């Protein structure tokens, strides 16, 4: 069968009028950028084109439920981005439920209304994409989502550190968070049930780079920078831990330069180092 006949097959089985079949098939082929290839045969198509034919054949019948398993895996980067937008538009037009399986976390975050993150058959989190990105339920989810990936650094919990809190200008803090012997923040509320050590998780955009030391700032040493579009990725050593920080385009850093990092605590999550579960505590500077 030609591409057109392949996409039209389901509609023909439903006895849809010929004119309606033609209209809907051409619309589906346009949506997957194959409108000019309706007369070709499978042997004349690339793997990516064949995959898009399969997508068109599936959506053209407007089913109530669709299962898509890595439908964009054989496409190049430019076409994958284009197809993401097309699939979101088609989903809105059909008003169907779509179960979309992917190992590409960026694809999941950009296309979904709800995400189920699984690890070895275990459901780690089921939430809206914003919640998955901003408040990962487990360390695994935090590691899996985001590009560049999340930074992790262990912190000691200095309970009852009123003296350190006052010195840092944070009154009524019950516990300090210490990294490399530096108090960088304080836990809000009653941290009595906190373990003695926790894991702090922060995205590259959740740390501000400062030229000078100050309260609740963490020293780091630059070892590399990468220009990525509108921003610069700054790779640093925090003690023996490696991390990546996102800075504004035009920012200049040199190798072995000493800098200081200031967390945006609204974007930092705290995890149990043993279970990997997110702890329901917030912190501040």
N, C-alpha and C positions, 0 to 999 in steps of 0.2 A: 504493500500500500504506500501511496505517497504521504507526505507530511499532512496534507489537508485531509485525506481520507482517514488517516490514523486518528487525528484529533476529532473528526466528525463521527467516529464509530459509535461512541456512546449515545450521541443524539439520534443517530439513525436507528439504533436499537429501541429508542423511546418513541419512534415514529414522529419525530419532530418534522414539520414541513420543510421542504428543501430550501426555500428562501431564508427561513429562520436559521437553518443549519449553516448556510453560507455566511450569514451576518455574524452569528455567534463564533464560528470558527475563525473568521478573519479578525474579529475583536480579540480572541484569545491569542492568536499568533502575533498580533501587534503588541499585546501586553508582554510577550516574552521575546520580542525583537526578532521574530522569524517570519514576518509578513511576506517577505520576498522569496521565501523558500518553500512555499506550499506545494509546489510541483516536484520537489526532490524526493528521492528514495533514501531509506536508512543508510545504505552503503555510501551515499554521497554526503553524509553529515559527519561532523566531528562528534566526539564524545559529549562535549558540552552542549552542542546543538541537540543531540538526541535526548539529553536530560531535560532540556527546555521543552521539547515536544511532549515528553511525559507529563510535565507540569501543566502545559496547555490542555492536554487530553483530560487531565483530572479536573481542572477548574471549569472547563467549558460546560459541564453538565450541572454545575451549581449544586453539589451535594451538601447535605446538612452537616456531615462530618468528614474531614479530610485527615489522613495520616501522611505526613511528609517525613521521610527519613533521609537526611543529608541531601536535599534536592539541589543545593548549589555547590556541592563539593568539587565538581569538575570544572568550574568556571574560573576565569582569571579575575583578578582583584577588581578591575573596573566594572566588568559585567556583573560580578557578584553584588556590588553595591547597587547597581541599577536594578537588578532583579529583586533585591530586598525591598526597594521602594515599590516595585510593581506588585510583588506579592502582598504587601501591606494594603495597597489600594484595592487589589482584587478581593482580599479578605473583607474589607469594609463594604464593597459592593455586593458580595454574596451573602454577608451576614451569617457565615457558617462558623462552626467550631473547628479549629485547626489544631491538631496535635503535631508539633514540629520537633523532630529529634535532631539534635546537632551537638557536636563536640566543640564548636566555635562559640566561646562565651560572648564575644562581641556581637555575633549574629543573634544569639538568644536575647541579649539585653536590648538590642535595637528593634527587634521585630515582635516581641511578645507583649501580651497584656498580663500574663502571669507566668512565672518560671518555676519549674520543679528541678532542683539540683540534686543529683543522685551520685552516690559513691559506693561502688561494689554492691549495687542493688538496694542500698539503704537511702531513704529520702532524708536529705540533709536540711532542705528548706523549700517551702512552697510559698511564694510571695510575689507581689508586683516587682517588676524589674528595678524600680527605684529603691525599694526596700532591700532587695538582694545586694545591690551595689553599695548602698549607704550603711546598712545594718546587717551584714552577713551573720547568720545564726551560728555558724561554726567557723573555725579557722580554715577548714577545707574549702568552704564556700568563698571565704575571703581570698584564699590562694588562687582559686579557679577563675574568679572574675576580675576584670580589670586588665588593661594593657597600657603601660607596663604593669606588672603584677604588684600586688600589695607588699609593702615593707613590714617586716616583723622584727620586734626588738623586745627582749626580756627586761622587765623592770622589777626591782625589789620594792615591796610595800613597807614603808617606814611608818608603822602605826603609832599614833600618839605623838607625832612629830610637830607639836605646837611651836617649838622654838624655831625649827626650820621654816614652818609656815609663816611665822611672823617676819622672819628675816627676808622672805621672798615677797612679803607684802600681801599675803593671802591669809586673812584672819579666819578663825573658827574652822580651819581645815583639820580633819581628824587623822588623815594619813597622807604622807607624801609618796610620790612615785619617783624612784631613784634609778637612773641609768648611768653607768660608768661614774658612780659617785656624785652625780649631779641631780638635784631635785628639779624635775622638769614640769611637775604638775601635782595637783592634789585631788583626792577622791571626794566627791560630794556625798552628803548624807552620812549614814553610819556604816563605816567599812569594816566593822568588827568581824564579819564572816569572810572577809577577803583572805585568800591564801597569802603566804609570805612572798610569793613570786607570781607575777602575771605576765602575759604576753600582750604587748601593745601592737595594734595593727593600724597602719596609716597609709593611705594612697599617696602617690607622688605629689599630688596637689595639696595635701593636707599639712605640709610643712613650709613655713616661710624661711627664706635664707637671709640671714642678717650678717652684717660686716663686723659687728662688735659683740662681745659677751654681754649678758644681761640676765635678769631674773628669769628663771624657768627656760633657759636656752641650753641647747645641747651642742657641744663641740663636735665638729666633723672635719674630715680632710678630703678634698676633691681628688679623684684619680682619673676621671674622664668626663667628657661632655659630648652630647650628640644633639645636633640640630634636627628637630622633627616638626616641619611645618611652622606653625605659629608659636612654638615654644622650644625651650632647650631642656633636655634631660641631663641633669647633673648627677653623676655617680660618685658616691662618697663612701668612706669608711667611718663608721661610728664605733670606735674601739676595734673589735675584730668582726663586727657585723657590717655587711654591705647593704647599701640602700640607694634608691634613686629618687631624686627630687625634681619636680617640674618647675622651671623658672621661665620668666618672660623672654620672648625672642629679643635678642640684642644683649642679653646678660653675658658678661665676660668672666670666665674663670680660668685659672691655670692649674696644671698638675701640682699636687702637694699643697695647694692653697688651703689655709685653715679658715673655716667658716663656722657660723653658729646657726642652729636650727631651732625655730620656735613653732611648736605644734598648734594647729587649730583644733582645739579639743572637741569642737562640735563634729569633727570628721574622724575622730579617733575611736576605735573600739577596743575593749578590754576582754581578753580571753583567758580562760583557765588553762594553764600550761599542761595539765594532765589530761583533761577531758576534751579540750579544744572547743568547748562551748563558750558562747559569748556571755559575759557576766553583766548583770543588769545594774551597772554602775556608770555614772558619768563623772568626768573629771574637768578641772579648770586650772588655769595658771595662777 
